Every structure is written in C-alpha cells, then in structure tokens.
Amino acid sequence: DTAVSQTPKYLVTQMGNDKSIKCEQNLGHDTMYWYKQDSKKFLKIMFSYNNKELIINETVPNRFSPKSPDKAHLNLHINSLELGDSAVYFCASSLRDTTEAFFGQGTRLTVV
Amino acid sequence: AQTVTQSQPEMSVQEAETVTLSCTYDTSESNYYLFWYKQPPSRQMILVIRQEAYKQQNATENRFSVNFQKAAKSFSLKISDSQLGDTAMYFCAFMKHETQGAQKLVFGQGTRLTINP
C-alpha cells in the first residue's frame, strides 16, 4: 500500500543512453512533481503537473521530458544522459490547494 | 525569488539532549508556508512539521517544535529529548501560496544531524 512509488530505485547507465523513471501515486492526488537532489544533497523542483497539465517547468534541459498519462502517473524520460545527470530523482504528489507533498523513495541515477 | 538558508551543515548531540536547527529565508511574499523535512539514510523525505505564516503560534508535533520569527524571517526547529532515530538530514523548506494548484517547495541546503548514544 505504498503511497508514492517510483521505479526503478536504482539505475546505472552509460552516457548517451536514454532512460525513463516511472512514478505512480495511489493517494487520489491531482498534482505531481519531480525534484532533483544533487550530490551535495540540494533539492530543487524540476516539473509539476496538475491534472495532466504542465504547471511548473523550471530551467531544465530539453533532454528531460515529463509525461503524465493520467493524474496518478508522472514519468520522467531523459535523453542523451550526461555525467552531470547523476542524482537522486524524487517524485511527489499533493492535492491542489493543499500544502503537504508526499514523496516517493527516490531513484538514484548514476551515469557512467 | 525565494531563498532558504541553513547555516549549519552538520550538528551532533548526545541522545536525550535538546538540539536546535537554524533556518532563515528571504521572500517578499506575505502569505506562505514553512516546513521541516527529515531525510534518514533510507532516503525517504518525511514531513516533520509545518507552519503557516499567518499564524503567530509556533507549531509543535510531539518532541518537535519551531520558533517562527516572521519579521526576522527565521524558522528554527527544536528537537527535545533527541533519539537515535532522529539521526538524519533535515531540510527547511518554503512554499508560497499559489492559486493555481501546483505548490513549489524551495529547500535549504540541509543540516546533517547525528544523535550519539
């Protein structure tokens, strides 16, 4: 009965590859997010979707493309992976107009 | 743009002691929220406590309490009777009130807290 689940939890891949991280929430929330935590533990928002509509798009390279097939899912596809993309990526969800965000367990992406 | 600053990269105390983590923020907003999140070694982000800026009363959750000084833009977290399970990274976060659904958290750099037996 995991609330926000991400797959995979760990991902090791070579530079130049394309990879996807999946996120699903079973909380009935209508807003989902992707955050990136770098090697210094700094967390920063990347994207937010509300009812499948892109609401927040921070300064993120075009190689990162979020996709929300429905409001319970928000996937992150990354093209042409670079060493600097190595980080932990967190998915989160919330209800519109509420303040509590529920986080997934994160996906540790390592680009070699 | 909002910024959040945690000036203590690391702290260490003995079990059962009280510890205070500092956080300051910068914003021109008047309506916003402040949070403390805990990230243990499991990597899970856990909400510890939340404060609404319009409330003067400091939030408390069991052993966790905050000292919210709005004029000084300060939001410290006090952990009383610290336990080994409190060992974690602690992040202070700011969220301004949005009217169109998506709420963006702006995080500080984090404080690594170690509780020693």
Boltz contact constraints between the chains, C-beta under 6 A:
constraints:
  - contact:
      token1: [A, 31]
      token2: [B, 101]
      max_distance: 6.0
  - contact:
      token1: [A, 31]
      token2: [B, 102]
      max_distance: 6.0
  - contact:
      token1: [A, 41]
      token2: [B, 110]
      max_distance: 6.0
  - contact:
      token1: [A, 42]
      token2: [B, 109]
      max_distance: 6.0
  - contact:
      token1: [A, 43]
      token2: [B, 107]
      max_distance: 6.0
  - contact:
      token1: [A, 45]
      token2: [B, 104]
      max_distance: 6.0
  - contact:
      token1: [A, 48]
      token2: [B, 102]
      max_distance: 6.0
  - contact:
      token1: [A, 50]
      token2: [B, 101]
      max_distance: 6.0
  - contact:
      token1: [A, 50]
      token2: [B, 102]
      max_distance: 6.0
  - contact:
      token1: [A, 55]
      token2: [B, 102]
      max_distance: 6.0
  - contact:
      token1: [A, 56]
      token2: [B, 102]
      max_distance: 6.0
  - contact:
      token1: [A, 56]
      token2: [B, 104]
      max_distance: 6.0
  - contact:
      token1: [A, 96]
      token2: [B, 101]
      max_distance: 6.0
  - contact:
      token1: [A, 99]
      token2: [B, 33]
      max_distance: 6.0
  - contact:
      token1: [A, 103]
      token2: [B, 45]
      max_distance: 6.0
  - contact:
      token1: [A, 105]
      token2: [B, 43]
      max_distance: 6.0
  - contact:
      token1: [A, 105]
      token2: [B, 44]
      max_distance: 6.0
  - contact:
      token1: [A, 106]
      token2: [B, 43]
      max_distance: 6.0
